[in-house]
Amino acid sequence: MAEYERSRTMPAQPEHVFDQAANVTQLDAWLPDELHVHPVDPPAVTVHEDRSGDDTPALLRAQPDQMRLEWGTREQGTYTGWLQVAGIGSGASEVTVHLSFFEGGHDPGEQAVADALDGSLRRLEEQVRMRVDHSAG
């Protein structure tokens, strides 16, 4: 089993960050470019991976009271992850993403996962900034 985790501070209230992260229709805006999530019958979703062309049944659960998203493959049980948003004061938040790969063949490797997590968190921050700036202006 391989586990990876990354965190990023974002200059927005945790509720704003969580609302943006949990918006199923806007996940493509911050997930890695090659992943696309399509709601089926929530919490059931299908994840399409451009690289392989595969569509994988998965689950995506939002827990707004805990500001937490959890996801994972439905049938194979090869992959899970979570995103947690925490307020850190002064109107800022910390977002942590954790990924677990249970089979080596599904683990893209440390550098690829680190790059994907860093890129996703950066894009999420951009989405949050656009939303906060738009609602303020």
Secondary structure, 3 states (H helix, E strand, C coil): CEEEEEEEEECCCHHHHHHHHHCHHHHHHCCCCCEEEEEEECCEEEEEECCCCCEEEEEEEEEHHHCEEEEEECCCCCEEEEEEEEEEECCEEEEEEEEEECCHHHCCCHHHHHHHHHHHHHHHHHHHHHHHHHHHC
